[in-house]
Amino acid sequence: MEITSLKFIIAIIAAIFVYYLLNYRFRIIFLVILSCLFIASYSYILLIYTIIFSFINFYLGYAITITGYKKTVFWAGIVFNLSQLVMLRYYSFALEPLFDIFNVELNMSRITEIIIPVGISFFTLQGIGYLINIKMKWEKPEKNFFRFLLYIIFFPKFLSGPIERSNHFLPQLAVKHNFDERKIIEGLRILILGLFKKVAIANQLAPFVNGVYGDLSSVNGSTLWLLLIIQPVYLYFDFSGYTDIAIGLAKTFGFDLLSNFNRPFLSENVTSFWKRFHMSLSSWFNDYIFRQTSFRYRKWGISASIFAIIVTWLLFGIWHGAGWNFMLLGLLQALAIIYEYFTKKWRLMLFSKMPGYLSSLIGRILTYLFYAASLVFFFASDLKSVSIFFSKLFELSNLIIKGIRLEILLLVMLFVFIFLVFEIIYNDFRKIYDKLELFWLSQKQTLRMFRWALYFVILSIIFVFSNEVQQFIYFQF
């Protein structure tokens, strides 16, 4: 079911009422049923698969604590999680060439067509993280299968995260969530904000981005420069839009999901950027890959950290897709972070000679441009397309705008500008933001009427643009 559709929103509003009318004992079962129906709307076979996946991880988590072969059971669980991910997501890239060497004919692509592995990269990391937590004794195994199942399949986050931690989500299931009007209203506001980001901004930019990458041979450098500037904005509003929808929906049911974005375009270096962008994924890789790897090889000194950074970011790139372009995407981030580590003192000395606002501005622009350039490896279908993109970047001529009318593009960029201005005020001028927020939340009649009028305008814009249906980018992961 398309989560930006009117049908979905109406169904969710009805579900919220039913949820709070139910006795507390039946609410988890209700959310499990709701999540199962949601997944089944994509594929009932996927639903069966995720239930089996959840049961195996549930059993393994319990078995780790009672068996004398803890390491064996733990590594069996890691192998299970990784092997099913490789078979369903990376077969054509990782396994097919190997089978070709030995003349083995095994058509795994048919299995992916049957199961439709939507969201598999997200719930696999949740399964692995849970087993690591149990093995490291950071939490106790969940004894109620339905609670664990809900942790894996909770429908707001199922398709594209945030990647929840079991020790963050499962304890919330033990809390009785009473009806809280303020929390529900807050959740609906976040949901509407997410819908606006997706429908009014990302969906309108999608035809331009997809159109250019779909026909790189027919565009010139001027168009590619425009695309280079726009594509980070497109990805951000698409993905943060989904995250806001997921967080808002979860909040209406009384749950708090992990944050995924924290004004990333205000980052002054790449290291800071990845602490603000896709935070649930980058923190997962930091905790479970980087820290574990650097600790394991700590005798190497600084080389251990460098090795851990490269391993972490290569895996980060591979997580995004099966292809050399994704590996290079990860490697670029690793090299940038290593560069920033070794040049930190030099850069601090250089920027200390500049006014604070100027050094911040330069850092933000350079970080944005680096991320924009690295996204070519994300959006391009292969390395050949990446090569074409950069080789044509300086073939400047008349600007060609594909897939979107100029007036729509200007309107969308106005929306983007407004969002970014508020993010800058919140980040750099917090006192001013607090005063604006206090003024905005005033209970004066005129301001209340203005707020409702603005909500009506936002909903109207969402409705007008809702005929342009575009899949969320991170659905493919």
Secondary structure, DSSP 8 states (H G I E B T S, - for coil): --TTSHHHHHHHHHHHHHHHHS-HHHHHHHHHHHHHHHHHTT-HHHHHHHHHHHHHHHHHHHHHHH-S-HHHHHHHHHHHHHHHHHHHHSIIIIIHHHHHHTT----THHHHHHH--TTHHHHHHHHHHHHHHHHTTSS-----HHHHHHHHH-HHHHTT-----HHHHGGGGGS-----HHHHHHHHHHHHHHHIIIIIIIHHHHHHHHHHHHTGGG--HHHHHHHHHHHHHHHHHHHHHHHHHHHHHHHHTT------BS-GGG-SSHHHHTTTBSHHHHHHHIIIIIHHHHHHTGGGTHHHHHHHHHHHHHHHHHHH-SSHHHHHHHHHHHHHHHHHHHTHHHHHHHHHTS-HHHHHHHHHHHHHHHHHHHHHHHHSSSHHHHHHHHHTTT---S----SS-HHHHHHHHHHHHHHHHHHHHHHH-HHHHHHHHHHHT---HHHHHHHHHHHHHHHHHHHHHTTS----GGGG-
